[in-house]
């Protein structure tokens, strides 16, 4: 079960996920090229 995350930590995790996603996308793009 997931533990309750504070409202302040939630956006941070979201941002981090978004960043990782972008980073991965860029990496894949570079590798693809």
FENLINQUI-V817462 format. One record per residue. N is the residue number from 1. PHI is phi in whole degrees, 0 to 359 (* if undefined). Layout:
<<N | PHI> <N | PHI>>
This chain:
<<1 | *> <2 | 280> <3 | 278> <4 | 299> <5 | 257> <6 | 301> <7 | 298> <8 | 287> <9 | 283> <10 | 300> <11 | 301> <12 | 296> <13 | 298> <14 | 298> <15 | 299> <16 | 298> <17 | 297> <18 | 300> <19 | 298> <20 | 298> <21 | 298> <22 | 299> <23 | 299> <24 | 294> <25 | 302> <26 | 297> <27 | 300> <28 | 298> <29 | 299> <30 | 297> <31 | 294> <32 | 296> <33 | 296>>
